[in-house]
Amino acid sequence: MLNSVARQNHCMTVAEMNARQLALLQCHLRYLQKASPYYRELFQQRGFSSAEFRSLDDLAALPMTGKAELAESNRRFLAVSEQQVVDICQTSGTTGEPVTIWQTDADLQRLARNEQLAFTAAGISRSDRVLIGAALDRVFMAGLAYFLGLRRIGATAIRAGSGQPGLVAELIRQQRPNVLVGVPSLLLMVARQFQDRGEDPGQLGVDKLICIGEPVRNDDLSLSPLGRALQECWSAQILGTYASTEMATAFADCPAGCGGHLLPELVVVEIIDDQGALVDPGEAGEVVVTPLGVEGTPLLRYRTGDIARLHSAPCGCGRQTPRLGPILGRRTQMLKCRGTTLFPAAISRVLQGISAIHGHYLEVSSDFDLSDQLRVVIGCRDSSLSAATVAALIAAKTRVKPEVVLVDPEEIKRKTIRPDMRKPVTFFDYRKPSE
């Protein structure tokens, strides 16, 4: 059964959600002004008092926080005493320097509730056996969050981690989980290991994959080539999630597969354009989040750098809360190639639809201010597939024809799988910074 908070979120109308979020935001702003050295000084500089906040519309006038500010003034975001900190997390540093996130006991309880609600939305119950293919060590948040959430539900957790695909495969064979949680490219790699040994991963009893870190849906919410490949390999339901260490909140697909449900008790979401203005409903823009109820490292209007859409039509599951669509790309990774603008994810989707390709990465450099030079390195052992064929397929879908290089899949693994990262690194940006 759903717990009381989950039932509230399931039945909450838009008006009720807005009223609840306004009250929570007012409380959040009072806390920032009182406890956060960074925001207290910022509010003083702007002449803002939390008592002035009367409407959700007022949020757009407040300052935003970016990764640069969080990194440069990291210590000043700590809003509690050292004695209240019970856990320290760091971001993975995939797109920059890692930053520290301090958590109190109440923050860990909030984190557990977040994942409980997200997993419940995805249909997880106490009868499930869930393999966690995410790091529980190296001061990462993801594996810890998933474990705490599953403990609240009462499901069985199998803490496999993400560093060794062979170990993940062996634990699946030994422990027979029916749910896998992990980065989709890792789960596809594990499935292909089984296939290389003559085993059918679809016969191992896995009925659901909850995918983290990489999108498994297209912009229209249909399964992407990666999502379809996972579905075919595992003969399982494919669900996506979106989260980050900074926001300490997740957006999880429900079985209807219409985007990640917003948890209104835990986060406020805005979608903005390049100038920082709110986009029209359903338009793509940068995801800006204000996590609610955080004690240790509270944030206001945090710019994630991720591009997505917010869907407001009721979901097939009956929930009225908005849903975040798949991440279309990162603002800082946008490419400009011979007059065409695109995100690396567009190229990745093409490659994911080619069964002979086993892993890839992109390298981008800039010889000229207005044009990026793109090199796509793919793993392939199939001699019938040529670099020219792959380049033509990419051009047909994206209007960009990059340099394509074919290498052994093991070389891709060595380049992209790093012990200090929670997911494969597939984008290498060698462009000169703008002056």
Buried (B, 14 or more C-beta within 10 A) or exposed (E): EEBEBBEBBBEBEEEEBBEBBBEBBBEBBBBBBEBBEBBBEBBEEEEBEBEEBEEBEBBBEBEBBBBEBBBEBBEBBBBBEEEBBEBEBBBBEBBBEBBBBBBBEBBBBBBBBBBBBBBBBBBBEEEBBBBBBBBBEBBBBBBBBBBBBBEBBEBBBBBBBBBEBEBBBBBBEEEEBBBBBBBBBBBBBBBBBBEEEEBEBBEBEBBBBBBBBBBBBBBEBEBBBBBBBBBBBBBBBBBBBBBBBBBBBBBBBBEBBBBBBBBBBBBBBBBBEEEBEBBEEEEBBBBBBBBBBBBBBBBBBBBBBBBBBBBEEEBEBEBBBBBBBBBBBBBEBEBBBEEBEBBBBBBBBBBBBBEBBBBBBBBBEBEEEEBBBBBBBBBBEEEEBEBEEBBEBBBEBBEBBBEBBBBEBEBBBEBBBBEEBBBBBBBBBEBEEEE
